[in-house]
Amino acid sequence: MGYFYGFRLGDVDKFKFGQTAQTPEKRRPTLQTGCPYPLIFFDAIESDDYKALEKYVKDEWGHRRGSEGGTEIYNLTEAEAAQVFQQCRDYLADELPKIRRVRELQDLEPEPTLLPSDETTIRLRQRWIELNAEDARLAVLREQVQAEKERIEIELKLAIGATSGIEGIATWERTIETRRINPELVKATDQELFEQCQVPKFDATKLKTLLKTFGKYDYESFQELRRTRDFKIT
């Protein structure tokens, strides 16, 4: 048993939602650390499904999460915050039991019969078709948006060149370090080991498995350090 809780940040339209195995009052002192606003208790739901409620709210209201103060901060009015908790209670009472029942039915061996359709199932099917079409349209739109973002980013990077950025526009300065396997190092060290990792192209996961099995080489010895620049819009 635990709690899905909500605290208002002072008198501004910001709310902190989260889940805890403690009571919200016991949780509050930890949450208050580093928060510039006094945390005022708003509402809480005690349930065995308190973690599921947090995920539900992130899925439904994630577009209202703020960029400052952590991912649990939501930019909402008091009326909207009350709506969040009402939706959570409805979810516990109606949707979650349906989801669990579907999971149980999924494991059953179905009977070889077909039920006749009715107005409800016809309506649901039509709505699913409409949503599927909308999903496909949005997927194409997202690809177009992403491609346009990449084109703009290329232009900005070319404008920045070898400098650290353009004031008030973008930065391209911090070095990101990553390590990755260099197949050529493996090939130069042990041709047979290299060929065993070709499935059909070089597989670093298989290399790690083989090295653990035989213990002949150190996995890190086949890695190379790669440095890249981190691009950010300011």
C-alpha positions in Angstrom: 0.0 0.0 0.0 1.2 3.5 -0.8 0.1 6.9 -1.9 -0.1 8.9 -5.1 0.2 12.5 -3.9 -0.1 16.1 -5.0 1.5 19.2 -3.5 0.9 22.7 -4.7 4.0 25.0 -5.0 3.0 28.0 -2.9 0.2 29.9 -4.6 1.5 29.5 -8.2 0.0 27.2 -10.8 2.5 24.5 -10.3 1.9 21.1 -8.7 4.3 18.3 -7.7 2.9 14.8 -8.3 4.5 11.6 -7.2 4.2 8.3 -5.4 5.5 7.1 -2.1 5.2 4.1 0.3 5.2 6.7 3.1 2.4 9.1 4.0 2.6 12.4 2.0 3.3 14.3 5.2 6.3 12.1 5.9 7.5 12.5 2.3 7.1 16.3 2.3 10.3 17.3 4.1 12.5 15.4 1.6 10.6 17.0 -1.3 10.8 20.4 0.2 14.7 20.3 0.1 15.8 22.5 -2.8 12.2 23.6 -3.6 11.9 27.5 -3.6 8.2 27.3 -2.9 6.4 26.0 0.2 4.8 22.6 -0.6 1.1 22.8 0.3 -0.7 19.4 0.5 -3.4 19.2 -2.2 -4.7 15.7 -2.5 -3.6 12.0 -2.2 -4.9 8.6 -3.1 -4.1 5.6 -1.0 -3.9 2.5 -3.1 -1.9 -0.7 -3.8 -1.6 0.7 -7.4 0.0 4.0 -6.4 2.9 3.4 -8.8 0.5 2.7 -11.7 -1.2 6.0 -10.9 2.0 7.9 -11.3 2.6 6.3 -14.7 -0.9 7.0 -15.7 -0.6 10.7 -14.9 2.7 11.0 -16.7 1.1 9.4 -19.8 -2.0 11.6 -19.7 -0.5 14.9 -18.5 3.1 14.6 -19.5 2.8 17.4 -21.9 2.2 19.7 -18.9 5.4 18.8 -17.1 7.7 21.7 -16.5 11.4 21.9 -17.5 12.4 23.4 -14.1 12.3 21.8 -10.7 12.3 18.2 -11.8 10.1 15.9 -13.9 7.4 15.7 -11.1 6.5 19.4 -11.5 3.4 20.0 -13.6 2.1 23.4 -14.9 -1.5 23.2 -13.9 -4.3 25.4 -12.5 -6.0 24.3 -9.3 -9.0 23.1 -11.3 -6.8 21.0 -13.6 -5.0 19.5 -10.7 -8.4 18.5 -9.2 -9.2 17.0 -12.6 -6.0 14.9 -12.4 -7.1 13.3 -9.2 -10.6 12.7 -10.4 -9.2 11.0 -13.5 -7.0 8.9 -11.2 -9.9 7.7 -9.1 -11.9 6.9 -12.3 -8.9 5.0 -13.6 -8.7 2.9 -10.5 -12.4 2.2 -10.5 -13.0 1.6 -14.2 -9.9 1.3 -16.5 -7.4 -0.6 -14.4 -9.7 -3.5 -13.7 -10.4 -3.8 -17.4 -6.7 -3.7 -18.2 -6.1 -6.6 -15.8 -9.0 -8.6 -17.1 -7.6 -8.3 -20.6 -4.2 -9.5 -19.4 -5.9 -12.6 -17.9 -7.9 -13.2 -21.1 -4.7 -12.9 -23.2 -3.4 -16.1 -21.7 -6.5 -18.2 -22.4 -7.0 -20.7 -25.2 -10.0 -19.1 -27.0 -13.1 -21.1 -27.9 -13.7 -21.7 -31.6 -16.7 -19.4 -31.8 -17.4 -15.9 -33.1 -19.9 -13.5 -31.4 -22.3 -11.4 -33.5 -21.5 -7.8 -33.7 -23.6 -5.1 -32.1 -23.8 -1.3 -32.1 -21.2 -1.0 -29.4 -18.5 -3.2 -31.1 -19.2 -1.6 -34.5 -18.7 1.8 -33.0 -15.5 0.8 -31.2 -14.1 -0.8 -34.4 -14.8 2.4 -36.4 -13.2 4.5 -33.8 -10.1 2.3 -33.8 -9.9 2.6 -37.6 -10.1 6.4 -37.3 -7.4 6.5 -34.6 -5.1 4.2 -36.5 -5.3 6.5 -39.5 -4.6 9.5 -37.3 -1.7 7.7 -35.8 -0.2 7.0 -39.2 -0.7 10.7 -40.2 1.0 11.9 -37.1 3.9 9.5 -37.6 4.5 10.9 -41.1 4.2 14.5 -39.7 6.7 13.7 -36.9 9.2 12.4 -39.5 8.8 15.6 -41.5 9.2 17.7 -38.4 12.3 15.8 -37.3 13.8 16.1 -40.8 13.3 19.9 -40.8 14.8 20.1 -37.3 17.9 18.2 -38.5 18.2 20.6 -41.5 18.1 23.6 -39.3 20.6 22.1 -36.9 23.0 21.5 -39.7 22.7 25.1 -40.8 23.3 26.4 -37.3 26.3 24.0 -36.8 27.8 25.3 -40.0 27.2 28.9 -38.8 28.9 28.1 -35.5 31.8 26.3 -37.2 34.9 25.9 -34.9 33.6 28.3 -32.2 31.7 27.4 -29.1 28.4 28.9 -30.3 26.4 31.9 -31.2 25.3 34.2 -28.3 21.6 33.8 -27.6 21.1 31.2 -30.4 22.9 27.9 -29.8 26.0 26.4 -28.3 28.1 23.5 -29.6 30.9 23.3 -27.1 30.8 20.6 -24.4 32.7 17.4 -25.4 30.8 14.2 -25.0 32.9 11.1 -24.4 31.7 7.7 -25.4 33.5 4.3 -25.6 32.7 1.8 -28.3 34.2 -1.4 -29.6 36.5 -1.0 -32.6 36.2 -4.2 -34.7 39.5 -3.5 -36.4 41.3 -3.8 -33.0 39.7 -7.2 -32.5 40.7 -8.3 -36.0 44.3 -7.2 -35.5 44.5 -9.0 -32.2 42.7 -12.2 -32.9 41.4 -13.1 -36.4 39.5 -16.2 -35.2 37.8 -14.2 -32.4 36.9 -11.5 -35.0 35.3 -14.1 -37.3 33.3 -15.6 -34.5 31.7 -12.2 -33.9 30.6 -11.7 -37.5 26.9 -12.6 -37.5 26.8 -11.5 -40.3 28.3 -8.1 -39.3 30.4 -7.6 -36.2 28.4 -8.0 -33.0 29.9 -6.4 -29.9 27.4 -8.3 -27.6 28.7 -11.6 -28.9 32.3 -10.4 -28.3 31.5 -9.7 -24.7 29.9 -13.1 -24.3 32.9 -14.9 -25.8 35.4 -12.9 -23.7 33.5 -13.8 -20.5 33.5 -17.5 -21.6 37.2 -17.8 -22.4 38.7 -14.9 -20.4 41.5 -14.5 -22.8 41.2 -10.7 -23.4 39.9 -7.7 -21.6 36.7 -6.2 -23.2 37.9 -2.6 -22.6 41.1 -3.3 -24.6 39.0 -3.4 -27.8 37.3 -0.1 -27.0 38.1 3.3 -28.4 37.3 6.7 -26.9 35.2 8.9 -29.1 34.7 12.6 -28.5 31.9 14.6 -30.0 30.4 18.0 -29.5 27.1 18.6 -27.7 24.7 20.9 -29.6 22.1 22.9 -27.7 19.6 25.6 -28.6 19.9 28.4 -25.9 
